Every structure is written in C-alpha cells, then in structure tokens.
Amino acid sequence: MTGQGDQSGSEEEGGRTTEEPFAERLKRLEDRIAAARADRAEPPRRGHGEFTQGSLAWRMVIELVVGMLLGLAIGMGLDALFGTRPVFLVVFALLGFAAGVRTMLRTAEEVRGRRGEAALMGGRPETRDETRDGTGD
C-alpha cells in the first residue's frame, strides 16, 4: 500500500507515531483478555479429599460388582479346572459378594471418619494427619 496508511492512522499499517494510542489499544486488549478469562473461569472446586454423594455411591456399587465378578471368575475357573459343575461357582460367588460388602462397609467407615475429622478440624481433613505426623503424637 502507499503512503495513505500513514495519514489515515490505520491499525493494520502500524502508521501511528505516538505511544498514547498504542497504550490505549494495549489496555483495551488486556481488558478483553481479563474479561474472557473471567468468563472461562471454572467454578471453585471442593477440597481435594472431599467426595460428592454420587461419587461415593458409584464407588460403593463398583466395589460390590467387582467383588462379585472376581468371585464368579475364580469359581468358573476352578469348576473348569476340576470338572465340577456349579460348586465352586456358587461358593466363590458368595465369597465375592461378602468381600464386596466388606469393602463397601470399609469405605463407608472411612468416609464417616473423614467427615468427623473435617467437622473437628474446620473443614480440612488433611490437617489432622499433617499435624499429628509433624508433632510425633
């Protein structure tokens, strides 16, 4: 392009000679970036050790199902190995169910203990373990 860019002051040509308009453009750009970041900002997350009710429910269901599936797999394998019909399948399915329930109860007790710690320590379950380990009590 010809010398028209210098006279018209278009931004594409870079024909501005003073720093004032550049500083204003830079300020507007910074404001737009800050506004875009504020719009994109994620909602504040909960603490690292906290679980939602839904995630706890799914965790317990998965623990029960995995226990059952492991028991069924072991029982089917032993039945195939020894040539028996459903003897080991039934026994290990029941054992897998019992193991799954036991794991679920252990998880429920762990969650109950963490919530008790959180209530005692002002909402941060990690602080109790950190202070206990640091003092040697």
ChimeraX attribute file (.defattr): number of C-alpha atoms within 10 A of each C-alpha:
attribute: neighborCount
match mode: 1-to-1
recipient: residues
	/A:1	5
	/A:2	5
	/A:3	9
	/A:4	11
	/A:5	15
	/A:6	14
	/A:7	9
	/A:8	11
	/A:9	13
	/A:10	12
	/A:11	13
	/A:12	8
	/A:13	13
	/A:14	11
	/A:15	15
	/A:16	17
	/A:17	10
	/A:18	8
	/A:19	9
	/A:20	10
	/A:21	12
	/A:22	14
	/A:23	11
	/A:24	11
	/A:25	13
	/A:26	12
	/A:27	12
	/A:28	12
	/A:29	12
	/A:30	12
	/A:31	12
	/A:32	12
	/A:33	12
	/A:34	12
	/A:35	12
	/A:36	11
	/A:37	11
	/A:38	10
	/A:39	9
	/A:40	9
	/A:41	9
	/A:42	8
	/A:43	6
	/A:44	6
	/A:45	7
	/A:46	9
	/A:47	11
	/A:48	9
	/A:49	9
	/A:50	17
	/A:51	12
	/A:52	8
	/A:53	9
	/A:54	9
	/A:55	11
	/A:56	16
	/A:57	14
	/A:58	11
	/A:59	14
	/A:60	20
	/A:61	15
	/A:62	14
	/A:63	20
	/A:64	20
	/A:65	16
	/A:66	16
	/A:67	24
	/A:68	21
	/A:69	17
	/A:70	18
	/A:71	25
	/A:72	22
	/A:73	17
	/A:74	17
	/A:75	24
	/A:76	20
	/A:77	14
	/A:78	18
	/A:79	17
	/A:80	14
	/A:81	9
	/A:82	9
	/A:83	9
	/A:84	12
	/A:85	13
	/A:86	14
	/A:87	12
	/A:88	21
	/A:89	21
	/A:90	16
	/A:91	14
	/A:92	23
	/A:93	21
	/A:94	17
	/A:95	18
	/A:96	24
	/A:97	21
	/A:98	16
	/A:99	19
	/A:100	24
	/A:101	19
	/A:102	15
	/A:103	16
	/A:104	20
	/A:105	13
	/A:106	13
	/A:107	16
	/A:108	15
	/A:109	12
	/A:110	12
	/A:111	15
	/A:112	12
	/A:113	13
	/A:114	18
	/A:115	16
	/A:116	13
	/A:117	18
	/A:118	17
	/A:119	12
	/A:120	12
	/A:121	13
	/A:122	9
	/A:123	15
	/A:124	17
	/A:125	21
	/A:126	15
	/A:127	14
	/A:128	14
	/A:129	10
	/A:130	10
	/A:131	11
	/A:132	10
	/A:133	10
	/A:134	9
	/A:135	7
	/A:136	6
	/A:137	6
